[in-house]
Amino acid sequence: MLNPKLEKKSMASERLLDAAAEVFARDGLSSATTREIARTAGVNEVTLFRNFQTKQNLLAAVLERAFDLKVSPEAERFAALPPEADLAEFVTAFAEADHANMTRNVSLMRVLIGEIQHFEEHELKVLRAIFRPRRQQLVERLSVAQKNGEANADFDPNILVDQLVGMVFMGVLRAGSPLCLEYDPASYLRGCVRTILLAIAPETTSRGQA
């Protein structure tokens, strides 16, 4: 049975994380104050500092929870793929995981993009630890595909993965806008995947002869 004091601390931490995510997304990372986060969580600032010590630690905890690599079925599916999985399946699973992650955290993503240039090394280290593993997993799979002839050699896997992430994020932003789109998010995502697969497809014999 959980110690009542530990249970109370855990509940306070969750409330603070929920409140911090709301306040960071609404006010921005720089403008958000520990006082407002504590007020939104319904606790005092002493409780906030007792649980997280600093605003930077609280932000790191919010980011880690928001972008947990296994927080959605899509993310779990991608993380579970073996290195030898089909290349198209790899790209598709990555795009779906990224789309689910960004859609769930679109407000926080907007804030991160707007303020990342002001991040200190501590925050940047947290972001790298969050986003790098999944990105690196696809980069490595694409590199293997180039070596074994599954993909052409005329692209940089790092650039291509960043291009895919950018396309997916743009789709998430547009889906949340008041603009009327001629397609649904699922169709857009399939289009992103198809664009990448066409870009990396190995040259056929006929193309080589041409």
VENDANOR-V886889 format. One record per run of one state. SS is the DSSP state (H for helix, E for strand, - for the rest). FROM is the first residue (numbers start at 0). LEN is the number of residues. If there is no record, write none. Layout:
SS,FROM,LEN ; SS,FROM,LEN
This chain:
-,0,3 ; H,3,24 ; -,27,6 ; H,33,8 ; -,41,3 ; H,44,8 ; -,52,2 ; H,54,12 ; -,66,6 ; H,72,7 ; -,79,7 ; H,86,18 ; -,104,1 ; H,105,13 ; -,118,2 ; H,120,27 ; -,147,3 ; E,150,1 ; -,151,5 ; H,156,19 ; -,175,9 ; H,184,16 ; E,200,1 ; -,201,3 ; H,204,5 ; -,209,1
